[in-house]
Amino acid sequence: MPRSNDDDKEQENIARRQVGVPRKPPTASGEELQARNAALKPNMTLNRASRMGAPTEDEELLRRPAPQPGDFTRSDTWRVLRIMGEFVNGFDTLATLGAAVTMFGSARITHDDPMYKAAVQLAQMLAEKGFAIITGGGPGIMEAANKGAKEASGISIGCNIELPFEQGTNQYVDISINFRYFFVRKTMFMKYSEAFVIFPGGFGTMDELFEALTLIQTGKVRNFPLILFGSEYWGGLIAWIKERMLVEKKIAADDLKLLIMTDSVEEACEHIVNCYENRCWQAQQSSEANKIQSEL
């Protein structure tokens, strides 16, 4: 199908907004990531399992029950109390938090990556608008977002998670909450965020993206902006969703409402502010759903 003038204009607009994303952004190798993690502030309450060579609490929870009924009584039943305690601690810590935005992305992204710099800039803009910034509290994009919030004198929050390897907290986190269960931490992200900004990342980033999409699609939460930052990284995924899921009627076009892809920190900030001020219809004009409708 030949390109239209509108296609050319759209490409020109994207080029004007581009923040300079290389085709192969520098990422950290496993050894480099370990070295950078070593520079984080030690998080002793989460690193006990790693130091002892023991499984994490998530591993213990998801392990199949032993055949002896007594083992269940002594383990999973009481583990419910720890899970309840994490919910209570999270709710108590964030109960008085105002409007907040959660920013996701790879822990492997280095300081010289344009995405790191864009995350710092966007977090600064949002903090200046009065939004708190929530991240997973680790390195990479998480560190960049917390750094931007702190430099703008905003509220910088890190929700750290226990992992099989040593886990630390970046130096820009002001309020740190420790979690041992991923699903408890996800609840905090969803409950206290007015928007998600999804920078390039791996499986964990994808997990957060599609969990939010599922909750919106099924009406479990109200629509809120899901902003994919970096069109070169996310463009292939969006194309696949349109060409496979949508064409095969696995989803409806409206399921992509408020899923916005951009390369502009200014545009991302504007969409979030507009939706927070009950002007989400303006953001929808740039959503993937609206683009689909315009192509029909």
MOHU-V253296 format. One record per residue. N is the residue number from 1. RES is the residue in three letters. PSI is psi as a letter, one per 20 degrees, with the letter a starting at -180 (NA if undefined). Layout:
# MOHU-V253296
n=N res=RES psi=PSI
n=N res=RES psi=PSI
This chain:
# MOHU-V253296
n=1 res=MET psi=p
n=2 res=PRO psi=q
n=3 res=ARG psi=q
n=4 res=SER psi=r
n=5 res=ASN psi=h
n=6 res=ASP psi=h
n=7 res=ASP psi=g
n=8 res=ASP psi=h
n=9 res=LYS psi=g
n=10 res=GLU psi=g
n=11 res=GLN psi=h
n=12 res=GLU psi=g
n=13 res=ASN psi=g
n=14 res=ILE psi=g
n=15 res=ALA psi=h
n=16 res=ARG psi=h
n=17 res=ARG psi=i
n=18 res=GLN psi=p
n=19 res=VAL psi=j
n=20 res=GLY psi=m
n=21 res=VAL psi=o
n=22 res=PRO psi=q
n=23 res=ARG psi=h
n=24 res=LYS psi=n
n=25 res=PRO psi=q
n=26 res=PRO psi=p
n=27 res=THR psi=q
n=28 res=ALA psi=p
n=29 res=SER psi=r
n=30 res=GLY psi=g
n=31 res=GLU psi=g
n=32 res=GLU psi=h
n=33 res=LEU psi=g
n=34 res=GLN psi=g
n=35 res=ALA psi=g
n=36 res=ARG psi=h
n=37 res=ASN psi=h
n=38 res=ALA psi=h
n=39 res=ALA psi=i
n=40 res=LEU psi=r
n=41 res=LYS psi=p
n=42 res=PRO psi=p
n=43 res=ASN psi=n
n=44 res=MET psi=h
n=45 res=THR psi=h
n=46 res=LEU psi=i
n=47 res=ASN psi=j
n=48 res=ARG psi=g
n=49 res=ALA psi=g
n=50 res=SER psi=g
n=51 res=ARG psi=h
n=52 res=MET psi=i
n=53 res=GLY psi=k
n=54 res=ALA psi=q
n=55 res=PRO psi=q
n=56 res=THR psi=r
n=57 res=GLU psi=h
n=58 res=ASP psi=g
n=59 res=GLU psi=g
n=60 res=GLU psi=g
n=61 res=LEU psi=g
n=62 res=LEU psi=i
n=63 res=ARG psi=q
n=64 res=ARG psi=q
n=65 res=PRO psi=q
n=66 res=ALA psi=q
n=67 res=PRO psi=h
n=68 res=GLN psi=p
n=69 res=PRO psi=h
n=70 res=GLY psi=h
n=71 res=ASP psi=h
n=72 res=PHE psi=g
n=73 res=THR psi=h
n=74 res=ARG psi=i
n=75 res=SER psi=f
n=76 res=ASP psi=h
n=77 res=THR psi=g
n=78 res=TRP psi=h
n=79 res=ARG psi=h
n=80 res=VAL psi=h
n=81 res=LEU psi=h
n=82 res=ARG psi=g
n=83 res=ILE psi=g
n=84 res=MET psi=g
n=85 res=GLY psi=h
n=86 res=GLU psi=g
n=87 res=PHE psi=g
n=88 res=VAL psi=g
n=89 res=ASN psi=g
n=90 res=GLY psi=g
n=91 res=PHE psi=g
n=92 res=ASP psi=g
n=93 res=THR psi=h
n=94 res=LEU psi=j
n=95 res=ALA psi=h
n=96 res=THR psi=j
n=97 res=LEU psi=p
n=98 res=GLY psi=b
n=99 res=ALA psi=p
n=100 res=ALA psi=q
n=101 res=VAL psi=p
n=102 res=THR psi=p
n=103 res=MET psi=p
n=104 res=PHE psi=r
n=105 res=GLY psi=r
n=106 res=SER psi=p
n=107 res=ALA psi=i
n=108 res=ARG psi=i
n=109 res=ILE psi=p
n=110 res=THR psi=r
n=111 res=HIS psi=h
n=112 res=ASP psi=j
n=113 res=ASP psi=p
n=114 res=PRO psi=h
n=115 res=MET psi=h
n=116 res=TYR psi=g
n=117 res=LYS psi=h
n=118 res=ALA psi=h
n=119 res=ALA psi=g
n=120 res=VAL psi=g
n=121 res=GLN psi=g
n=122 res=LEU psi=g
n=123 res=ALA psi=h
n=124 res=GLN psi=g
n=125 res=MET psi=g
n=126 res=LEU psi=g
n=127 res=ALA psi=h
n=128 res=GLU psi=h
n=129 res=LYS psi=i
n=130 res=GLY psi=j
n=131 res=PHE psi=p
n=132 res=ALA psi=q
n=133 res=ILE psi=p
n=134 res=ILE psi=p
n=135 res=THR psi=a
n=136 res=GLY psi=i
n=137 res=GLY psi=j
n=138 res=GLY psi=b
n=139 res=PRO psi=a
n=140 res=GLY psi=c
n=141 res=ILE psi=h
n=142 res=MET psi=g
n=143 res=GLU psi=g
n=144 res=ALA psi=g
n=145 res=ALA psi=g
n=146 res=ASN psi=h
n=147 res=LYS psi=g
n=148 res=GLY psi=g
n=149 res=ALA psi=g
n=150 res=LYS psi=g
n=151 res=GLU psi=h
n=152 res=ALA psi=j
n=153 res=SER psi=k
n=154 res=GLY psi=a
n=155 res=ILE psi=p
n=156 res=SER psi=o
n=157 res=ILE psi=p
n=158 res=GLY psi=p
n=159 res=CYS psi=n
n=160 res=ASN psi=q
n=161 res=ILE psi=q
n=162 res=GLU psi=p
n=163 res=LEU psi=r
n=164 res=PRO psi=h
n=165 res=PHE psi=r
n=166 res=GLU psi=p
n=167 res=GLN psi=p
n=168 res=GLY psi=r
n=169 res=THR psi=p
n=170 res=ASN psi=q
n=171 res=GLN psi=i
n=172 res=TYR psi=j
n=173 res=VAL psi=p
n=174 res=ASP psi=h
n=175 res=ILE psi=o
n=176 res=SER psi=p
n=177 res=ILE psi=p
n=178 res=ASN psi=p
n=179 res=PHE psi=q
n=180 res=ARG psi=i
n=181 res=TYR psi=p
n=182 res=PHE psi=g
n=183 res=PHE psi=h
n=184 res=VAL psi=g
n=185 res=ARG psi=g
n=186 res=LYS psi=h
n=187 res=THR psi=g
n=188 res=MET psi=g
n=189 res=PHE psi=g
n=190 res=MET psi=g
n=191 res=LYS psi=h
n=192 res=TYR psi=j
n=193 res=SER psi=p
n=194 res=GLU psi=i
n=195 res=ALA psi=q
n=196 res=PHE psi=p
n=197 res=VAL psi=p
n=198 res=ILE psi=o
n=199 res=PHE psi=r
n=200 res=PRO psi=p
n=201 res=GLY psi=a
n=202 res=GLY psi=b
n=203 res=PHE psi=g
n=204 res=GLY psi=g
n=205 res=THR psi=g
n=206 res=MET psi=h
n=207 res=ASP psi=g
n=208 res=GLU psi=g
n=209 res=LEU psi=g
n=210 res=PHE psi=h
n=211 res=GLU psi=g
n=212 res=ALA psi=g
n=213 res=LEU psi=g
n=214 res=THR psi=g
n=215 res=LEU psi=h
n=216 res=ILE psi=g
n=217 res=GLN psi=h
n=218 res=THR psi=j
n=219 res=GLY psi=j
n=220 res=LYS psi=h
n=221 res=VAL psi=q
n=222 res=ARG psi=q
n=223 res=ASN psi=p
n=224 res=PHE psi=q
n=225 res=PRO psi=p
n=226 res=LEU psi=o
n=227 res=ILE psi=o
n=228 res=LEU psi=o
n=229 res=PHE psi=p
n=230 res=GLY psi=n
n=231 res=SER psi=h
n=232 res=GLU psi=h
n=233 res=TYR psi=g
n=234 res=TRP psi=i
n=235 res=GLY psi=g
n=236 res=GLY psi=h
n=237 res=LEU psi=g
n=238 res=ILE psi=g
n=239 res=ALA psi=g
n=240 res=TRP psi=g
n=241 res=ILE psi=g
n=242 res=LYS psi=g
n=243 res=GLU psi=h
n=244 res=ARG psi=f
n=245 res=MET psi=g
n=246 res=LEU psi=g
n=247 res=VAL psi=h
n=248 res=GLU psi=j
n=249 res=LYS psi=k
n=250 res=LYS psi=h
n=251 res=ILE psi=r
n=252 res=ALA psi=q
n=253 res=ALA psi=h
n=254 res=ASP psi=i
n=255 res=ASP psi=i
n=256 res=LEU psi=j
n=257 res=LYS psi=p
n=258 res=LEU psi=j
n=259 res=LEU psi=o
n=260 res=ILE psi=p
n=261 res=MET psi=p
n=262 res=THR psi=r
n=263 res=ASP psi=j
n=264 res=SER psi=p
n=265 res=VAL psi=h
n=266 res=GLU psi=g
n=267 res=GLU psi=g
n=268 res=ALA psi=g
n=269 res=CYS psi=g
n=270 res=GLU psi=g
n=271 res=HIS psi=g
n=272 res=ILE psi=g
n=273 res=VAL psi=g
n=274 res=ASN psi=g
n=275 res=CYS psi=h
n=276 res=TYR psi=h
n=277 res=GLU psi=k
n=278 res=ASN psi=k
n=279 res=ARG psi=l
n=280 res=CYS psi=h
n=281 res=TRP psi=h
n=282 res=GLN psi=g
n=283 res=ALA psi=h
n=284 res=GLN psi=h
n=285 res=GLN psi=h
n=286 res=SER psi=j
n=287 res=SER psi=r
n=288 res=GLU psi=h
n=289 res=ALA psi=g
n=290 res=ASN psi=h
n=291 res=LYS psi=h
n=292 res=ILE psi=g
n=293 res=GLN psi=h
n=294 res=SER psi=i
n=295 res=GLU psi=i
n=296 res=LEU psi=NA
